[in-house]
Amino acid sequence: MVDLDTWQEVWSTLLSNKLRAFLTALGVFWGVFMLILMLGIGNGLERGVIRNLSGLSNYSVYVWAQRTSIPYKGLKPGRHIVFNNADIAAISRTPGVEHVAPRLQLGNWHEGQPLAYGAKKANFNVMCDSPEFRYVEPLILPYGRFINQRDMTEERKVVVIGEQVRKALFGDKNAIGANIQIKRVYFQIIGVLRTVKAGDDGDRMMASVYIPFTTCQTVFNMKDRVGWFALTALRSLPAALVEDNVRHVIMDTHHVHPDDTLAVGSFNAAQKFEQLQGLFRGIRKFVWFVGTLTLFAGMLGVSNILLIIVKERTKEIGVRKALGASPNSIIALVVAEGLLLTSLAGYCGVVAGVFGLEAAGRAMSHVPNAPLSQPEISLRVALTAVLVLIVAGVIAGIVPARLAARVHPVEALRAE
């Protein structure tokens, strides 16, 4: 039985050789510190990546046109596929497709268009979208509304502007109801848009304006033209299967060879999320593996030190046994030393790791669009680390304790 006197004796023994105890505890401390630090940073990196993709539905699929690479039905390779309005209906009928959002952009991908409000002028991206776009990328509209079906049917000259556009053209003024010029055509503002996306994608969305898809086709002479498609898949089917179905429909409609993988480009958000989750699962396993090995190395150090302590105290142990001390009391004494050493070192390692994560989080908070979100560990992980420490302390003391329990009193008293 380990009582208060035993703990006091254990503490006195460790203090009798401070340097040795410190160096032994340092191995355990470093193992716990690195384990906490790596787990926290891994969690922060995972949250940062998911935050940057948080504006993307897990069931989103994007499809765009490219050039053919295989001749088919008398058509030469190198033919550029052009989407049209008939593709909208064809994709809508594809099994597994829930919402279809045809998209267009005025100008090139990185080329803004001139916008004007009174004397203020600036260049921003001009996107042509439908109401279904809200299902593909969740949007936040603090003011006004997004494009609706009536805007599409009546080809209204209305526009939803991003938050950065509002600040550039209106400052702190209310933009709802105002009219802005887009390529010398007036559009009335019906909403201000924000996004939960972070990074360059989020900045680009808030530095864009959105007009009805049908209005864009009519006003800017882009009739029967679609730039690319953004769609969502039904939850009951794998998004990868829906992606393949859509690609086959497009390839069949535009006479593309079934084996031509370069003619139609696509992106499956669900597959990307799954790949990222698999990556971070692997990272967590690797961190636990490395951390456990480091703790094991520290545990061996503790066990070796306890062996030395048992060797140094052989006579003392012999006297104890000669006076009637039971083997269990000797084992409890040695195990208590290992447990105290690993627990103190482990506790300091946990505290230092948490402070390290807090410092890293504060540093990253000042970095715009940092890939690392607030690094932290859950209570479950911390408790698991503590449990590992307790087990490590007990295991570290078992071998020396069993050795001490086997000491014969007569032989111990003869030992030098």
C-alpha positions as CSV (number, residue, x, y, z in Angstrom):
1,M,0.0,0.0,0.0
2,V,1.4,3.4,-1.0
3,D,0.7,6.0,1.8
4,L,1.9,9.5,2.4
5,D,5.2,8.4,4.0
6,T,5.9,6.4,0.9
7,W,5.4,9.3,-1.4
8,Q,7.5,11.5,0.8
9,E,10.3,8.9,0.6
10,V,9.9,8.7,-3.2
11,W,10.2,12.5,-3.5
12,S,13.2,12.6,-1.2
13,T,14.9,9.9,-3.3
14,L,14.4,11.8,-6.6
15,L,15.7,15.0,-5.0
16,S,18.8,13.3,-3.8
17,N,20.1,13.2,-7.4
18,K,18.4,16.2,-9.1
19,L,20.5,16.2,-12.3
20,R,19.8,12.5,-13.0
21,A,16.1,12.9,-12.2
22,F,15.9,16.0,-14.4
23,L,17.6,14.4,-17.4
24,T,15.4,11.4,-17.1
25,A,12.2,13.5,-16.8
26,L,13.3,15.5,-19.8
27,G,12.9,12.6,-22.2
28,V,9.3,12.0,-21.0
29,F,8.6,15.8,-21.1
30,W,9.9,16.1,-24.7
31,G,7.9,13.1,-25.9
32,V,4.6,14.5,-24.4
33,F,5.4,18.0,-25.6
34,M,6.0,17.0,-29.2
35,L,2.9,14.7,-29.2
36,I,0.6,17.5,-28.0
37,L,2.2,20.0,-30.4
38,M,2.0,17.8,-33.4
39,L,-1.6,16.7,-32.7
40,G,-2.7,20.3,-32.1
41,I,-0.9,21.6,-35.3
42,G,-2.4,18.7,-37.3
43,N,-5.9,19.6,-36.0
44,G,-5.3,23.3,-36.8
45,L,-4.1,22.5,-40.3
46,E,-7.1,20.2,-40.9
47,R,-9.5,22.9,-39.7
48,G,-7.7,25.5,-41.9
49,V,-8.1,23.4,-45.0
50,I,-11.7,22.6,-44.3
51,R,-12.3,26.3,-43.5
52,N,-11.0,27.3,-46.9
53,L,-13.3,24.7,-48.5
54,S,-16.2,25.5,-46.2
55,G,-18.0,27.5,-48.9
56,L,-18.2,24.4,-51.0
57,S,-20.9,21.8,-50.7
58,N,-19.7,18.2,-50.1
59,Y,-21.9,17.1,-53.0
60,S,-20.8,19.8,-55.6
61,V,-19.6,18.8,-59.0
62,Y,-18.0,21.2,-61.6
63,V,-17.9,20.5,-65.3
64,W,-16.1,22.6,-68.0
65,A,-15.3,22.2,-71.7
66,Q,-11.9,21.5,-73.1
67,R,-10.5,20.3,-76.4
68,T,-10.9,16.9,-77.8
69,S,-7.8,14.7,-78.2
70,I,-9.3,11.7,-80.1
71,P,-11.0,11.8,-83.6
72,Y,-14.6,10.6,-83.5
73,K,-17.4,10.3,-86.1
74,G,-15.4,12.1,-88.7
75,L,-14.5,15.0,-86.4
76,K,-10.8,15.9,-86.0
77,P,-9.0,16.1,-82.6
78,G,-8.3,19.5,-81.2
79,R,-12.0,20.6,-81.5
80,H,-13.1,22.9,-78.7
81,I,-16.4,22.0,-77.1
82,V,-18.9,24.8,-76.6
83,F,-21.7,24.3,-74.1
84,N,-25.2,25.6,-74.9
85,N,-28.6,25.9,-73.4
86,A,-29.6,22.4,-74.6
87,D,-26.9,21.0,-72.2
88,I,-28.7,22.5,-69.3
89,A,-31.8,20.4,-69.9
90,A,-29.7,17.3,-70.7
91,I,-27.7,17.6,-67.5
92,S,-30.9,18.3,-65.5
93,R,-32.3,14.9,-66.7
94,T,-29.1,13.0,-65.8
95,P,-29.7,10.4,-63.0
96,G,-28.4,11.7,-59.6
97,V,-28.3,15.4,-60.5
98,E,-30.2,17.6,-58.0
99,H,-29.5,21.2,-58.9
100,V,-27.8,22.6,-62.1
101,A,-26.3,26.0,-62.1
102,P,-25.1,27.1,-65.6
103,R,-22.4,29.8,-65.3
104,L,-20.8,32.5,-67.5
105,Q,-18.2,35.1,-66.9
106,L,-17.7,38.3,-68.9
107,G,-14.1,38.5,-70.1
108,N,-11.3,36.1,-69.1
109,W,-11.0,34.4,-65.7
110,H,-8.6,36.9,-64.2
111,E,-9.8,39.9,-66.2
112,G,-12.2,42.3,-64.4
113,Q,-14.8,44.4,-66.1
114,P,-15.4,48.2,-65.7
115,L,-18.0,49.1,-63.1
116,A,-19.1,52.6,-62.3
117,Y,-21.3,54.3,-59.7
118,G,-21.4,58.0,-60.2
119,A,-17.8,59.3,-60.3
120,K,-16.4,56.1,-58.8
121,K,-15.0,53.4,-61.1
122,A,-13.4,50.1,-60.6
123,N,-12.8,46.7,-62.3
124,F,-14.4,43.6,-60.8
125,N,-15.3,40.1,-62.0
126,V,-18.8,39.9,-63.6
127,M,-20.4,36.5,-63.1
128,C,-23.7,35.3,-64.7
129,D,-25.5,32.9,-62.5
130,S,-28.9,31.3,-61.8
131,P,-30.7,30.9,-58.5
132,E,-29.4,27.3,-58.2
133,F,-25.9,28.6,-57.6
134,R,-26.9,29.1,-53.9
135,Y,-27.1,25.3,-53.5
136,V,-23.7,24.7,-54.9
137,E,-21.8,27.3,-52.8
138,P,-23.6,28.5,-49.7
139,L,-23.8,32.2,-49.7
140,I,-24.4,34.9,-47.0
141,L,-26.5,37.9,-47.9
142,P,-26.5,40.4,-45.0
143,Y,-28.4,42.8,-47.2
144,G,-31.1,42.2,-49.8
145,R,-31.5,38.9,-51.7
146,F,-29.9,36.7,-54.3
147,I,-31.1,36.2,-57.9
148,N,-34.5,34.4,-58.1
149,Q,-36.4,32.6,-60.9
150,R,-38.5,35.7,-61.8
151,D,-35.3,37.7,-62.4
152,M,-34.3,34.9,-64.8
153,T,-37.7,34.6,-66.6
154,E,-38.1,38.4,-67.1
155,E,-34.4,38.9,-67.8
156,R,-34.2,41.7,-65.3
157,K,-31.3,44.0,-65.1
158,V,-30.5,43.4,-61.5
159,V,-27.2,42.6,-59.8
160,V,-25.9,41.2,-56.5
161,I,-22.5,42.7,-55.5
162,G,-19.8,41.3,-53.3
163,E,-18.8,42.9,-50.1
164,Q,-15.5,44.2,-51.5
165,V,-17.4,45.8,-54.4
166,R,-19.7,47.5,-52.0
167,K,-16.9,49.0,-50.0
168,A,-15.1,50.2,-53.2
169,L,-18.1,51.9,-54.8
170,F,-20.3,52.8,-51.8
171,G,-18.1,52.9,-48.7
172,D,-20.4,52.9,-45.7
173,K,-23.5,53.8,-47.7
174,N,-26.5,51.5,-48.3
175,A,-26.1,50.0,-51.7
176,I,-29.5,48.3,-52.0
177,G,-31.6,49.9,-54.8
178,A,-28.7,51.9,-56.3
179,N,-27.8,51.6,-60.0
180,I,-24.4,50.7,-61.2
181,Q,-23.0,50.5,-64.7
182,I,-21.5,47.3,-66.0
183,K,-20.0,47.8,-69.5
184,R,-22.2,50.9,-69.8
185,V,-25.4,49.0,-69.0
186,Y,-27.3,50.0,-65.8
187,F,-28.2,47.3,-63.3
188,Q,-30.0,47.8,-60.0
189,I,-28.5,46.3,-56.9
190,I,-30.7,43.8,-55.1
191,G,-28.3,42.3,-52.6
192,V,-24.8,42.3,-51.1
193,L,-23.0,39.0,-50.9
194,R,-20.5,37.4,-48.5
195,T,-19.1,33.9,-48.4
196,V,-17.9,31.6,-45.7
197,K,-14.9,30.7,-48.0
198,A,-11.5,31.8,-47.0
199,G,-8.3,32.5,-49.0
200,D,-8.1,33.6,-52.6
201,D,-11.4,31.9,-53.5
202,G,-13.3,33.8,-50.8
203,D,-11.7,37.1,-51.8
204,R,-12.5,36.5,-55.5
205,M,-16.2,35.8,-54.7
206,M,-16.5,39.0,-52.7
207,A,-14.8,41.0,-55.4
208,S,-17.3,39.9,-58.0
209,V,-20.8,40.9,-59.1
210,Y,-23.6,38.5,-60.0
211,I,-26.3,39.1,-62.7
212,P,-29.0,36.8,-63.9
213,F,-27.8,34.2,-66.3
214,T,-30.5,34.8,-68.9
215,T,-30.0,38.6,-68.7
216,C,-26.3,38.2,-69.3
217,Q,-26.9,36.1,-72.4
218,T,-29.3,38.7,-73.9
219,V,-27.6,42.0,-72.9
220,F,-24.1,41.0,-73.7
221,N,-24.8,39.0,-76.8
222,M,-24.0,35.6,-75.5
223,K,-27.2,33.8,-76.5
224,D,-27.3,30.0,-76.3
225,R,-23.9,30.0,-74.6
226,V,-22.8,28.4,-71.3
227,G,-19.3,28.8,-69.9
228,W,-19.4,25.8,-67.4
229,F,-21.7,24.0,-65.0
230,A,-21.8,23.8,-61.3
231,L,-24.2,21.2,-59.9
232,T,-25.1,19.2,-56.8
233,A,-25.6,15.5,-56.6
234,L,-28.3,13.7,-54.7
235,R,-27.3,12.5,-51.3
236,S,-28.5,9.0,-52.1
237,L,-25.8,8.5,-54.8
238,P,-22.0,8.8,-54.7
239,A,-21.0,12.1,-56.2
240,A,-18.3,10.4,-58.2
241,L,-21.0,8.3,-60.0
242,V,-23.0,11.4,-60.8
243,E,-19.9,13.1,-62.1
244,D,-19.3,10.2,-64.5
245,N,-22.9,10.3,-65.6
246,V,-22.8,14.0,-66.4
247,R,-19.5,13.6,-68.3
248,H,-21.0,10.8,-70.4
249,V,-24.1,12.8,-71.2
250,I,-22.0,15.8,-72.4
251,M,-19.6,13.6,-74.4
252,D,-22.5,11.8,-76.1
253,T,-24.3,15.1,-76.9
254,H,-21.1,16.8,-78.4
255,H,-19.9,13.7,-80.2
256,V,-16.8,13.1,-78.1
257,H,-15.0,9.7,-78.1
258,P,-16.0,7.7,-74.9
259,D,-12.2,7.2,-74.2
260,D,-11.3,10.9,-74.6
261,T,-10.6,11.9,-71.0
262,L,-9.3,15.4,-72.0
263,A,-12.3,16.7,-73.7
264,V,-14.4,17.4,-70.6
265,G,-12.9,18.6,-67.3
266,S,-14.6,18.0,-64.0
267,F,-14.1,18.4,-60.3
268,N,-15.8,16.4,-57.6
269,A,-15.8,18.2,-54.2
270,A,-16.9,15.1,-52.3
271,Q,-13.9,13.1,-53.6
272,K,-11.6,16.0,-52.6
273,F,-13.1,16.1,-49.1
274,E,-12.7,12.3,-48.8
275,Q,-9.1,12.5,-49.9
276,L,-8.3,15.3,-47.4
277,Q,-10.0,13.4,-44.6
278,G,-8.0,10.3,-45.5
279,L,-4.8,12.4,-45.6
280,F,-5.5,13.8,-42.1
281,R,-6.4,10.4,-40.7
282,G,-3.0,9.2,-41.9
283,I,-1.3,12.2,-40.4
284,R,-3.0,11.6,-37.0
285,K,-1.9,7.9,-37.0
286,F,1.6,8.9,-37.9
287,V,1.7,11.5,-35.1
288,W,0.4,9.0,-32.6
289,F,3.0,6.5,-33.8
290,V,5.9,8.9,-33.5
291,G,4.6,10.2,-30.2
292,T,4.2,6.8,-28.8
293,L,7.7,5.8,-29.8
294,T,9.1,9.0,-28.2
295,L,7.2,8.2,-25.0
296,F,8.5,4.6,-25.2
297,A,12.0,5.9,-25.4
298,G,11.4,8.1,-22.4
299,M,9.9,5.2,-20.5
300,L,13.0,3.1,-21.2
301,G,15.1,6.0,-19.7
302,V,12.9,6.0,-16.6
303,S,13.2,2.2,-16.3
304,N,17.0,2.3,-16.6
305,I,17.2,5.0,-13.9
306,L,15.0,3.0,-11.6
307,L,17.3,0.0,-12.2
308,I,20.2,2.1,-11.1
309,I,18.3,3.3,-8.1
310,V,17.5,-0.3,-7.1
311,K,21.1,-1.2,-7.5
312,E,22.2,1.7,-5.3
313,R,19.7,0.9,-2.6
314,T,20.2,-2.9,-2.5
315,K,21.3,-2.8,1.1
316,E,18.4,-0.6,2.1
317,I,16.0,-3.0,0.4
318,G,17.6,-5.9,2.2
319,V,17.2,-4.3,5.5
320,R,13.5,-3.6,4.7
321,K,12.9,-7.2,3.9
322,A,14.8,-8.4,7.0
323,L,12.6,-6.2,9.1
324,G,9.5,-7.8,7.6
325,A,8.7,-5.7,4.5
326,S,6.6,-7.6,2.0
327,P,7.6,-8.0,-1.7
328,N,4.4,-6.0,-2.6
329,S,5.5,-3.0,-0.5
330,I,8.9,-3.1,-2.3
331,I,7.2,-3.2,-5.7
332,A,4.8,-0.4,-4.7
333,L,7.8,1.8,-3.7
334,V,9.7,1.4,-7.0
335,V,6.5,1.7,-9.1
336,A,5.6,4.9,-7.2
337,E,9.0,6.4,-8.1
338,G,8.5,5.7,-11.8
339,L,4.9,6.9,-11.7
340,L,5.8,10.2,-9.9
341,L,8.7,10.9,-12.3
342,T,6.6,10.3,-15.5
343,S,3.5,12.0,-14.2
344,L,5.4,15.2,-13.2
345,A,7.3,15.3,-16.5
346,G,4.2,14.4,-18.5
347,Y,2.1,17.1,-16.8
348,C,4.8,19.7,-17.6
349,G,4.9,18.4,-21.2
350,V,1.1,18.8,-21.6
351,V,1.1,22.3,-20.1
352,A,4.0,23.4,-22.3
353,G,2.4,21.9,-25.4
354,V,-0.9,23.8,-24.7
355,F,1.1,27.0,-24.3
356,G,3.0,26.3,-27.5
357,L,-0.3,25.7,-29.4
358,E,-1.7,29.0,-28.0
359,A,1.4,30.9,-29.1
360,A,1.2,29.3,-32.6
361,G,-2.5,30.2,-32.8
362,R,-1.8,33.9,-31.8
363,A,0.9,34.1,-34.4
364,M,-1.3,32.6,-37.1
365,S,-4.1,35.0,-36.3
366,H,-2.1,37.9,-37.6
367,V,-1.4,36.1,-40.9
368,P,-4.2,36.7,-43.5
369,N,-5.6,33.6,-45.2
370,A,-3.2,31.4,-43.1
371,P,-3.6,27.7,-43.9
372,L,-3.3,26.9,-40.2
373,S,-6.4,27.6,-38.1
374,Q,-6.4,27.8,-34.3
375,P,-4.3,24.8,-33.3
376,E,-5.8,22.9,-30.3
377,I,-6.4,19.5,-28.9
378,S,-9.6,18.0,-27.5
379,L,-10.1,17.0,-23.9
380,R,-10.4,13.4,-25.1
381,V,-6.9,13.6,-26.6
382,A,-5.5,15.2,-23.5
383,L,-7.0,12.6,-21.2
384,T,-5.7,9.9,-23.5
385,A,-2.2,11.3,-23.2
386,V,-2.5,11.4,-19.4
387,L,-3.6,7.7,-19.5
388,V,-0.7,6.8,-21.6
389,L,1.6,8.5,-19.1
390,I,0.1,6.6,-16.2
391,V,0.5,3.3,-18.0
392,A,4.0,4.3,-19.1
393,G,5.0,5.1,-15.5
394,V,3.7,1.8,-14.2
395,I,5.3,-0.2,-17.0
396,A,8.6,1.7,-16.4
397,G,8.7,0.6,-12.8
398,I,7.6,-3.0,-13.2
399,V,11.0,-4.5,-14.2
400,P,13.0,-2.7,-11.5
401,A,10.3,-3.4,-9.0
402,R,10.3,-7.1,-9.7
403,L,14.1,-7.1,-9.5
404,A,13.9,-5.3,-6.1
405,A,11.3,-7.8,-4.8
406,R,13.6,-10.7,-5.5
407,V,16.5,-9.3,-3.5
408,H,17.4,-11.8,-0.7
409,P,18.1,-9.9,2.6
410,V,21.4,-11.8,3.4
411,E,22.8,-11.2,-0.1
412,A,21.7,-7.6,0.0
413,L,23.5,-6.9,3.2
414,R,26.7,-8.4,1.7
415,A,26.5,-6.2,-1.4
416,E,29.0,-3.5,-1.8
